[in-house]
């Protein structure tokens, strides 16, 4: 059966005709009308109140809505008054800020003028060198790591000559005492990667003006003190320098540069703490006994000193065990009995006793030294040279006839073994690091570099019991050679060069103390 296709007009039924829309004919209810009237009345009343109040609401009023819902014209008078008042307030604020800024500028200007006047006054009061009293060291420069170089022309070594220093003792004037070679005077220490600052005696004395520099310790520190005296005295005119020995009950030697009101002093205290070897002239005691907690008797002489240089080492080497006084009251209870106070003691291993003594010293320094007024140094150990086989001279006798430093071979893996007690070196470094909290102490590490200088000892060109060695004694170095102390000029000058570098590189202090050395 065939289906006929409907025409397009018959594809959809005809649309139903919608009735026209009607506008709502319902009127507002009575309650809605009352609410609308009430809101309009309230709005108009509030606007009138705002207009009447004026003041800070003027600007708001200018943009308000008028009665009957029309936008009101701006009130020009109110706008002008508000703008004028705002400008006045801004002008007053600007004026106050300007005045404050001018006052601050005036105060800063006055402060700068006062500082300039103070600087000018300081420059007038100080010598011309005052502007160049600080010689900075290169950053990262380790002065104690380096090598010995020979200055054949003598341009920088020695720093002085025997004949130029009237204050040298016979103990250290090796050339005058018969030594024939002077090569030991011409070796100069060269740090790796930097240079030692050139020594300037005038500069050092300027830094020591109105100050005291004191060496405290044993005969090696006295050796170094003599060196320092000779290093600075050359620039002091004759008649302006004096040396007093055995003052303050014999314990103190004082060199004074009167033009600078500066002193370079040595105080005898071989163990730093009290001992039965404290007599500076009669101290050859067989049984040396120390009181490792008693330091006040010596330390009272160190107060108020501007630069303190401590050492203690050589007197610890006589025995492996140290005799330590028993009982803290033994010294007080036996003051009138000669030797009785030191008769009761205990034997203590050398490093243990050394640590306890340095702890006593360090605690005193930390409690009683003002780091703003005093700089403290501790010298490393000065080595002996009595084992020539240690440096390859199997037929040698101690340090006799040695004319060259030890040359370190490239295949050497460890330190020299010449008898230095490196345990004490480690103890000193440890105590300085652990027990000094308030006062910094500079460790002058001379030990390793000094071990190389077997050539620089006084050997047989020195004194024995206050008298020069005779030719017969000089011919017997096994008995008479002194391989502890050093010729001058010589190695201790390098030690003092380290002190010099540390002193002149430090910032200037704002205040100085007046030298008041004992007379």
C-alpha positions in Angstrom: 0.0 0.0 0.0 1.4 3.3 -1.0 1.5 6.3 1.3 1.1 9.7 0.0 3.6 12.4 1.1 1.8 15.2 2.9 2.4 18.7 1.6 4.7 21.0 3.6 1.8 23.0 4.7 0.4 20.1 6.4 3.7 19.1 8.3 2.7 20.8 11.5 -0.7 21.7 12.9 -1.6 25.3 12.8 -0.4 27.3 15.8 -2.9 28.1 18.4 -3.7 31.8 18.6 -2.6 33.2 22.1 -4.8 35.7 23.7 -3.3 39.2 24.1 -1.5 39.9 27.4 -3.1 42.1 29.9 -1.6 44.7 32.2 -2.1 44.1 35.8 -5.0 46.0 37.0 -4.6 45.4 40.7 -3.7 48.5 42.7 -1.1 48.8 45.6 -2.5 47.7 48.9 -3.1 50.3 51.6 -0.3 49.0 53.8 2.3 49.2 51.0 1.3 52.8 50.3 1.8 53.8 54.0 5.2 52.2 54.2 6.4 54.0 51.0 5.2 57.4 52.3 6.9 56.8 55.6 10.3 56.0 54.0 10.2 59.1 51.8 9.4 61.3 54.8 12.2 59.8 56.8 14.7 60.4 54.0 13.7 64.0 53.5 13.9 64.6 57.3 17.5 63.2 57.6 18.7 65.3 54.6 17.4 68.4 56.2 19.2 67.6 59.5 22.5 67.0 57.6 22.2 70.4 55.8 21.6 72.2 59.1 24.6 70.6 61.0 27.3 71.8 58.4 30.9 71.4 59.5 32.6 68.2 58.5 29.4 67.0 56.6 29.5 69.9 54.1 31.1 67.9 51.4 28.5 65.1 51.8 25.7 67.6 51.6 26.9 69.0 48.3 26.2 65.7 46.6 23.0 64.9 48.4 19.6 64.3 46.9 17.0 67.0 47.2 13.4 66.9 47.9 11.2 65.4 45.2 14.1 63.1 44.2 16.1 65.6 42.1 19.9 66.0 42.3 20.7 69.1 44.3 23.2 71.7 43.0 26.6 71.7 44.8 27.0 74.3 47.6 30.0 76.3 46.3 30.5 78.1 49.6 30.8 74.9 51.6 33.1 73.4 49.0 35.4 76.4 49.1 35.5 76.5 52.9 36.4 72.8 53.0 39.1 73.1 50.4 40.5 76.2 52.1 40.6 74.4 55.5 42.3 71.4 53.9 44.9 73.6 52.3 45.6 75.4 55.6 46.0 72.0 57.4 48.4 70.8 54.7 50.4 74.0 54.8 50.7 73.7 58.6 51.8 70.1 58.3 54.4 71.0 55.6 55.7 73.9 57.7 56.1 71.6 60.7 57.9 69.0 58.6 60.2 71.7 57.1 61.0 73.0 60.5 61.8 69.6 61.8 64.0 68.8 58.8 65.9 72.1 59.2 66.4 71.4 62.9 67.8 67.9 62.1 70.1 69.4 59.4 71.3 72.0 61.9 72.0 69.3 64.5 73.9 67.1 62.0 75.9 70.1 60.8 76.8 71.0 64.4 77.8 67.4 65.1 80.0 67.3 62.0 81.6 70.5 63.0 82.3 69.2 66.5 83.8 66.0 65.1 85.9 68.0 62.6 87.1 70.2 65.4 87.9 67.2 67.6 89.9 65.6 64.7 91.7 68.8 64.1 92.6 69.1 67.8 93.8 65.4 67.9 96.0 66.1 64.8 97.4 69.2 66.5 98.1 67.3 69.7 99.5 64.2 68.0 102.7 63.9 65.9 102.4 63.8 62.1 102.9 60.0 62.1 99.5 59.7 63.9 97.8 59.4 60.6 99.8 56.3 59.6 99.9 54.3 62.8 97.8 51.4 61.5 99.5 49.0 59.0 96.9 46.4 58.1 97.9 42.8 57.4 96.7 41.1 54.2 93.5 39.1 54.7 94.1 35.5 55.4 97.9 36.0 56.0 99.3 33.3 58.4 102.6 34.9 59.6 103.8 31.6 61.1 103.7 29.5 57.9 106.6 30.2 55.6 110.3 29.7 55.1 113.7 31.2 56.0 115.4 33.2 53.3 119.0 34.5 53.4 119.4 38.2 53.1 123.0 38.3 51.8 123.0 42.1 51.3 121.6 42.7 54.8 118.8 44.9 53.4 116.2 43.8 55.9 118.2 41.6 58.3 119.6 42.2 60.8 117.4 45.0 62.2 120.4 46.4 64.3 124.0 45.5 65.1 125.7 44.6 68.3 127.7 47.8 68.4 124.6 49.9 68.0 122.8 48.6 71.1 124.5 49.6 74.4 121.9 47.6 76.4 122.9 44.1 75.2 124.3 41.8 77.9 127.3 39.6 77.4 125.2 36.5 77.5 123.9 37.2 74.0 126.7 39.2 72.2 128.0 36.2 70.3 130.2 38.1 67.8 131.8 40.1 70.6 132.4 36.8 72.5 134.3 35.2 69.7 131.9 33.8 67.1 133.4 34.3 63.6 130.5 33.9 61.3 127.6 36.3 61.3 125.3 34.5 58.8 122.8 33.7 61.6 121.9 37.4 61.7 120.9 37.5 58.0 118.2 34.9 57.8 114.8 36.5 57.3 111.4 34.9 57.8 109.2 34.9 54.7 105.5 33.9 55.2 103.8 32.0 52.4 101.6 34.2 50.2 102.2 37.5 52.0 105.0 39.7 53.5 105.9 40.7 57.0 105.4 44.5 57.4 108.7 46.3 57.4 109.8 47.0 60.9 109.6 50.7 61.8 110.9 51.5 65.3 109.4 55.0 65.2 106.0 53.6 64.3 106.2 51.1 67.2 107.2 53.7 69.7 104.3 55.9 68.5 101.9 53.0 69.2 103.7 52.6 72.6 103.4 56.3 73.5 102.3 56.7 77.1 102.1 52.9 77.4 103.8 49.9 78.9 105.0 46.8 77.1 105.9 44.0 79.6 107.4 40.6 79.0 106.6 38.1 81.7 108.3 34.7 82.1 111.6 33.0 82.1 115.1 33.7 80.7 113.8 33.1 77.1 111.4 36.0 77.5 114.2 38.0 79.0 116.2 37.1 75.8 113.3 38.4 73.8 112.9 41.5 75.9 116.6 42.5 75.2 115.9 42.0 71.5 112.9 44.4 71.7 114.9 47.0 73.6 117.5 47.0 70.9 115.0 47.1 68.1 113.4 50.4 69.4 116.2 52.2 71.1 118.0 53.2 67.9 115.5 56.0 67.2 115.6 57.4 70.7 118.2 60.2 71.1 121.0 59.7 73.6 120.0 61.0 77.0 116.3 60.3 76.3 116.6 56.5 77.2 117.4 54.7 80.4 117.5 51.1 81.6 116.8 50.2 85.3 117.5 46.6 86.4 116.3 44.6 89.3 113.7 47.1 90.5 110.5 46.1 92.4 112.4 43.7 94.7 114.6 42.6 91.8 111.9 41.1 89.7 111.6 43.9 87.1 113.8 45.4 84.5 112.6 48.6 82.8 113.7 50.3 79.6 112.2 53.8 79.2 112.0 55.9 76.1 111.4 59.3 77.8 110.4 61.3 74.7 107.5 58.8 74.2 106.8 58.1 77.9 107.0 54.5 76.9 108.5 51.5 78.7 109.6 48.1 77.6 109.8 45.9 80.7 110.7 42.4 81.8 109.2 40.7 84.9 110.8 37.4 86.2 108.2 34.6 86.7 109.5 31.4 85.2 106.4 29.4 86.0 104.0 32.3 85.9 102.6 31.0 89.3 104.7 31.1 92.5 107.6 28.7 92.8 110.7 28.3 94.9 112.7 29.6 91.8 111.2 33.1 91.9 114.4 34.9 92.9 115.5 36.7 89.7 119.2 36.5 90.6 119.5 33.3 92.7 117.2 30.7 91.1 119.5 27.7 90.5 117.4 25.4 92.6 117.7 21.6 92.1 114.3 20.6 93.4 112.0 23.1 91.7 108.5 23.2 93.3 105.5 25.1 92.0 102.3 26.3 93.7 100.0 25.9 90.8 97.1 27.9 92.3 99.1 30.8 93.7 99.5 33.6 91.1 98.4 36.8 92.9 101.8 37.7 94.2 103.1 38.0 90.6 99.9 39.0 88.9 99.6 42.2 91.0 102.5 43.5 89.0 100.8 43.0 85.7 97.7 45.1 86.3 97.4 48.3 84.2 100.0 47.2 81.7 99.0 47.9 78.1 100.7 45.0 76.3 101.5 41.8 78.2 103.7 39.1 76.6 103.8 35.8 78.6 105.8 32.6 78.2 106.7 29.6 80.3 108.4 26.4 78.9 112.1 25.9 79.4 111.9 25.4 83.1 109.5 22.5 82.7 112.0 20.3 80.9 114.3 19.3 83.7 112.1 16.3 84.8 109.3 14.3 83.5 107.3 14.8 86.7 106.8 18.2 88.3 106.9 18.8 92.0 103.6 20.5 93.1 103.2 22.1 96.5 100.7 20.3 98.8 98.1 22.4 100.5 97.0 25.9 99.6 98.0 27.4 103.0 101.5 26.1 103.0 103.0 29.3 101.7 101.1 31.5 104.2 101.9 29.3 107.2 105.6 29.1 106.6 106.5 32.6 105.4 109.2 33.0 108.2 110.8 29.6 107.7 113.1 29.6 104.7 112.4 26.6 102.5 109.9 25.0 104.8 106.9 26.1 102.7 108.2 24.0 99.8 109.1 20.8 101.6 105.8 19.0 101.1 104.9 18.3 97.5 103.4 15.8 95.1 104.8 14.5 91.8 102.6 15.3 88.9 103.0 14.4 85.2 104.5 17.3 83.3 101.5 18.0 80.9 99.0 17.7 83.7 100.9 20.2 85.8 101.4 22.5 82.8 97.7 22.5 82.1 96.8 23.3 85.7 99.2 26.2 85.8 97.9 27.7 82.6 94.4 27.3 83.8 95.2 29.3 86.9 96.9 32.0 84.7 94.1 32.0 82.1 91.4 32.4 84.8 93.3 35.3 86.3 93.6 37.0 82.9 90.0 36.6 82.1 88.8 38.0 85.4 91.3 40.9 85.9 92.4 42.1 82.5 90.4 44.8 80.7 90.4 43.8 77.0 89.7 47.4 76.0 92.9 48.6 77.5 95.3 45.7 77.5 96.5 43.4 74.7 97.7 39.9 75.8 100.1 37.6 73.9 101.3 34.1 74.8 104.5 33.0 73.2 104.9 29.5 71.8 107.7 27.2 73.0 111.3 28.1 72.2 113.1 24.8 71.2 116.4 23.4 72.3 118.9 21.9 69.8 120.9 19.2 71.7 120.3 16.2 69.4 122.3 16.8 66.2 121.5 13.3 64.8 117.9 14.6 64.5 118.9 16.9 61.7 121.5 14.5 60.1 124.7 15.6 61.8 125.7 12.3 63.5 129.1 13.6 64.4 127.9 16.9 65.9 127.9 18.0 69.5 124.7 19.7 70.5 124.4 22.9 68.5 128.1 23.7 68.4 129.6 24.9 65.1 126.2 25.0 63.4 126.1 27.8 60.8 123.0 27.0 58.7 119.3 26.5 59.5 117.8 23.0 59.1 116.7 22.4 55.5 113.4 20.5 55.4 113.5 17.8 52.7 110.5 17.5 50.4 110.0 13.8 51.4 109.7 14.5 55.1 106.1 13.7 56.3 106.2 14.7 59.9 107.7 17.4 62.2 111.3 17.4 63.4 112.1 15.3 66.4 114.6 17.4 68.2 113.2 17.0 71.7 110.5 19.7 71.7 107.6 18.7 74.0 104.8 19.3 71.6 102.3 18.1 74.3 102.8 21.4 76.1 102.2 23.2 72.9 98.9 21.5 72.5 98.0 22.1 76.1 98.7 25.8 75.7 96.5 26.1 72.6 93.7 24.1 74.3 93.7 26.3 77.5 93.7 29.5 75.5 90.7 28.2 73.5 88.7 26.9 76.5 89.3 29.1 79.5 89.5 32.6 78.0 86.0 33.9 77.3 86.2 37.6 77.9 89.8 38.5 77.0 91.3 37.4 73.7 94.9 36.2 73.9 97.1 36.1 70.8 99.2 32.9 70.5 102.5 33.7 68.9 103.3 30.3 67.3 107.1 30.5 67.1 107.9 26.8 67.8 107.9 25.2 64.4 109.9 27.9 62.6 112.4 28.2 65.5 113.1 24.5 65.4 114.8 25.1 62.1 117.3 27.5 63.6 120.0 25.2 65.0 122.5 27.8 63.9 121.3 30.7 66.1 122.1 29.7 69.7 124.7 31.3 71.8 126.5 27.9 72.0 130.0 28.4 73.5 130.0 32.2 72.8 128.3 33.2 76.1 128.5 33.3 79.9 128.6 30.7 82.5 127.7 31.7 86.1 128.2 35.3 85.2 131.6 34.9 83.5 132.6 34.5 79.8 133.6 31.0 78.9 137.4 30.6 78.7 139.1 29.2 75.6 139.4 25.8 77.4 135.6 25.8 78.1 134.8 26.9 74.6 136.7 23.8 73.4 134.4 21.6 75.4 130.9 22.2 73.9 129.5 19.0 75.2 129.8 20.5 78.7 129.5 24.2 78.1 127.5 24.9 74.9 124.3 26.8 75.6 121.8 25.5 73.1 118.8 27.1 74.8 119.4 30.9 74.5 119.9 32.8 71.3 122.4 35.3 70.0 121.4 38.9 69.4 120.8 40.2 66.8 119.1 36.9 65.9 116.1 34.8 66.1 114.2 36.6 68.9 114.1 39.7 66.6 111.8 37.7 64.3 109.6 36.8 67.3 109.4 40.5 68.1 108.6 41.2 64.5 105.5 39.1 64.9 104.5 41.2 68.0 105.2 44.3 66.0 102.9 43.1 63.1 100.1 42.4 65.6 100.4 45.7 67.4 100.6 48.0 64.4 97.9 46.3 62.5 95.4 46.6 65.4 93.0 49.6 65.4 94.0 52.6 67.4 92.3 52.8 70.8 90.4 56.0 71.6 91.9 56.2 75.1 95.4 55.7 76.3 96.9 55.1 79.7 99.8 56.9 81.2 102.9 54.9 81.7 103.6 54.4 85.4 106.5 52.0 85.5 108.0 51.2 88.9 111.1 53.1 89.8 
